[in-house]
Amino acid sequence: MKNQAILTLLIGKQEVLKVAADKLSPRGCEFICNQEQVALFRDNDESQGRFNDFQIRLGLFPHSGPCPQYITANGQIASIRRSAQSCYRIILNFEKVGQDGYRLIAEHLSGSVVVPIGTKQSQSA
């Protein structure tokens, strides 16, 4: 079982969309949505082709370990691609990631890199 990440998009303080992030990196993520959800991403302004900016809450849920970690950031939709008749792949870029956000994402992706050593092992070394 792999680590999971839940992405919540907010406008103001209202939750607009909550999805599982398929591909996650410290710079952004990719997720899948349906045709009705795609309308959320378009800017209602006069300029055509622009995408909305969102506040993001990213919940990182490790498959083992203590409790989930939450990261806040701003984000902008970078790409919307149709991958099936009613399925779209959305790429979201992170901006203004909260304190320690990049580190938490990197740790989430890499798993446990540092292995603690016991006191007897450290004394013998």
N, C-alpha and C positions, 0 to 999 in steps of 0.2 A: 504494500500500500504506500502510495507516495504522499508527500505533503500537499495540502490543499490551500488555495487562496480564494477568498470570496471578495469580489469587488462590488462596492456600493457607490452608485453615482448619485450626487445630491445637487439640487438647485435650491439655493437658500438653505433651509434646514429640512427640506422635504426630500425624502428618498424617491428617486425617479426610477431606478433600475438596480436590481441586485442579481449578479451573475457569478458563475465560477470562472476564474481566469484560466484559460487553457495554456497559454504560453506567457510566462512571467520573466521579466528581466528588471534590473534596477532602473532602466530608462523608460519602461512602459510594459504594456501587456496586450494580449490578444484574446478575444472572446467571441462567442457565437451568439447571435440573436435572431429573432424571427422578423418577418416583414413589418408587423405592427410596431415593433420596438425601434426600427430604423428611423421612424418619423421623429423620435426624441432627439436625434443627433443633428438634425438640420436647424440652422439659425433662421429665425422668423424675420430677420432683417431684410432689407431690400437687396442686399448683395447676394447673388446666387452662388451656390457652391460652397458657402462657408459652413463650418460646423460649430456647434455649441462648445463652450468651455464648461467644465464641471468641477465641483469639489468632489474629492474622492476619499472614501474610507476603505482601506484595504485590510482585510483580516487574514492573517497568516496562521493557519492551523497545522502544526506539525503532527505527523503520525505518531510520534512518541515525544515525551517531554512534558514540561509544565503546561502552562495555559497559553491560549492564543495571543498573538501580538497584533496591535492595530496601528496602522500608519495613516496619517492624513496628508493630503497633497492636493494640488490642482492638476487638472489634466485637460488635454485637448484631443479630439478625435483626429487622427492623422489619415486614416484610410477606412473606406467601407467597400468590401468586395463581396460579390455574390458568389457563394460556393455551391449552392443548390437552388432549386426553384423557390423555396421559402426559407432559405438559410443564408445568413450573411456573416462574414468574418470582419470584426471591427478591431482596428489597431488604435490603441490609446496611448499617447505619450504623457509621461509624468512631468510636472513642473512644480517648483516650490515644495519639494518633499520635506516633511517635518523632520525634526531633529532625530538623528540615528536611523532614519528611514532606509537609506541606501544600505547601511550595514545590516539591518534586519532582513531586508530582501535578499542580500547576498548570503547571509547565514541560512535563510530558509531554503535557498536553492542548493547550497552546497551540503547541507546536513551538518553533522557534527564533525568538524575538522580536527579540533583539539581533543586529545584523549587524556584525561586526568591520570596522573601517576600517583601511586600510593607513597606514603612516607618512607617505607623500607626500600622501595625502588630508588627513590631520590637520594637516600643516604648512601646506597651502594654505588651509585653512579658517581 
